[in-house]
Amino acid sequence: MILVPVKNLENAKQRLAPLLERDERLALAQAMLQDVLETLASWPSRPAVAVVTSDPFAREMARQLRFEIIADNANRSETDAIERATQVSMARGADHTMVIPGDIPLIQVWELERILESAPEEGSVLVPAADGRGTNAAWRRPANLFPLRFGNDSFAPHLAAAQATEKSCVVLSLPGIALDVDNPEDLRQLVATPGETHAQRLARRWDLTELPLAANE
């Protein structure tokens, strides 16, 4: 099962606050999620998809695309949402899970297929963020092989946890999945990368000529 955790988008992308107004950050978060979910919907051989959320926009997108919705009424964190969703998946007999965040708008179907093609009989597949710090995709078999703990520096702990299981762990570098838009430099890369995703078209309408390299500059 593919799990897409989505926290309340009203408060999304706070590190872009020096650059974008609140309504712009909301629109960007919604556009990125639309890109991710529509890419999943276009994948003919995809596993079942569940959106883990309480956000109204995310729930409506999931309904339109006929994805399952796993309620995350606590809305505490991606980590908490995925822990709950993993338990639901296990209870339903799922033998593996793939966690995909909702802020990787350049994700491609071939990348998702590469993850499944690379997946071991038992073990995990991890896809790091472009900066090597975060984790932008995590596949596990069994579905609860090790707990996922998301955050700015999640990749090293995830890799250590995967290796500690003594099961095979495959690390893939996938350019579309690697770009999560969290700071102004990520936004710069999103705009500059060829493509016409919802998020790219939105961001190209904004005046980003004074775009700083980091949110705190």
N, C-alpha and C positions, 0 to 999 in steps of 0.2 A: 504494500500500500504506500502511496505517496502522501506525505503529510506536509501541508503548507500552513505554518503558524502565522497568524496576523494579529498583532496587537491593535488596540484602538487607533485608527489612522488620524484622528483629530490631533493627536500629540506627536505625530511622527516627525522624524528628521530634525530634531532640535539643533543638531550641529550645523544645520544650514540656516539657522535663524539670523546670523549676521548678514546674510545675502538675500534670503527670501522671506516674504511676509507669510503669516500663518496660513492664509488661504492658498498661497502658492505651494507651500510645503505639503498641504493636504492634497492638492491637485496632483503634485508630483508622485506622492505615495500611492494615490489611486491609479495613476497612469502606469506606474511600475507594476503594481499588482495585476492590473489588466493584462499587461504584456506577459507576465509569468503564467497566469491562468489560461490565457488564450493559446500560448505555446503548448501547455500541457494538453489542452483540448484538441489541438491539431495533431497530436501524436497518436497515430492509429493503433499502435500496439501497447499503449500505456497500461500500467496497472491501475487499480482503482485509486481515485484521488479524493482526499478529504481535506477541507479547509478548516483549520482549528481557530475559531475566532468568536468574538461577540460583536465585531464591528459591522454596522448596517450595510455599508458599501460592499465589504467582503462577502457577507452573507448573500446579498442580492446577486453578485457576480457568480458565486458558487451555484445558486439556484438556476440562473440563466444557462450555465454550462452543464447543469445536471451533475455537479459534484456533490459528494456528501458534505454535510456540515457537522463538525464536532464542536459543541458549545464550549467556549472558554469564558464563562461568566466571571471568573476571578480576575482575568486580564492582568495578571501579575508580571509575567515575563514569557519569552519564547521557551525558556527552559522548562518552566512549569507547564506550559501548554503542551509541549511535546511529551513530557513525562505522562501526562494524563492521556494524550492521544495514543501513545505507545501501549499503555495498559488496555485501552479500548481495542486496539488492533490485535493484541495478543489474545484477548478474550474472544475475538471473532475468528481466531485461528490463523491469522496472518503469520507467515514464516519469515517475512522480511519487511523492513520499512525503508523508505527513502525520504529524507527531510530536505525540503527545498524552501528557502526564504522567499518572501514576496517582494524583495527589492533588488532583484537581479534582472533588469529589463532586457538584457541582450542574450538571455538564455536561448539555446537552440535545441531542436529535437535531436540532432545528431549527437549532441553532448549527453543528453539523457540516455540515448541508446548506448553510447560508449560506457557509461557507468554500468549498465546492466551487462554489457558484453564482458566487462572487466571483473564483474563480481565473482568472488570465490564461492565454493560450495558452502563453506562456513567462514565468516569473517566480516570484513568491512571494506568500504570504498569511501575515501575522503577527498573532497575537492576544496583546496584552500582559496581564500580570497586573493586578489592580486597582490596585496601587500604581504601575504604569507602569515598574517596574524589571525584572521577570522576563518570560519568554516562555512562555505557557501553551499555545500551539499554533503550529506552523510547517509550512506546506505549501510544497513546492518542486517545480518542473518546469523543467528535468530534475531528477531525484531528488537529484543531487549538485551543484546549482547553486552553492551555497556551503556551507562547513562550519558546523555548528551547535555552539555553545559554551555549554552551559547553566551557570547559576549565579544568584546573587542579583541580579546587574545585567546580565542577558544581553540585554535588549531593545534597548538603544541599539547595542551591537555588532552584533546581528543585523540591525537596520535599516540600519546603515552598510554591512554586508557585502552585503545585498540590493541596496541602491542602487548599490553599486560594480559590480554585474554589468551595469548599464545596462538591466536588464529591469524590467518592471512589478512594483511591490511594493504590495500592498494591505494596509492596516492596519485591522483590525476590532475594535470594542469589543463583546464578548459577555459578558454578566453572569455566566452560569453558569460558563463556562470561566475567567473572570477570577479566581474565588476559589480560590486554592490555600491549604491550611491549613498554615501554617508556624509561626505564633506565636500567643500568646493572643488578640490582637485578631482574627485570622482565625477562631479558634475561636468567639469571641463572635458574629461575623457569621454563621457557619455555623448556630449555634443559633437566632439571631434570624430568619433568612430562612425564609419559608414553604416547606414541603416535608416529605417523609417519607422521605428517603434513608436507607440503612443508617447512614451516618456521622452524620446528624442525630439519628436515634433513639438511637444510642449516646451521643452527646455530651450529649443532654438528660437522660440518666440520672445524670450526674455533677453534683456540687455545684460550680457555677462562680460562686457569689455573690461570691467574693473574687478574681475573675478580674482580673489586672493588665492594663494596656494594652499592655505590651511584656514580652518574656521577661526582660529585665534589670532590671525594676522591682522 
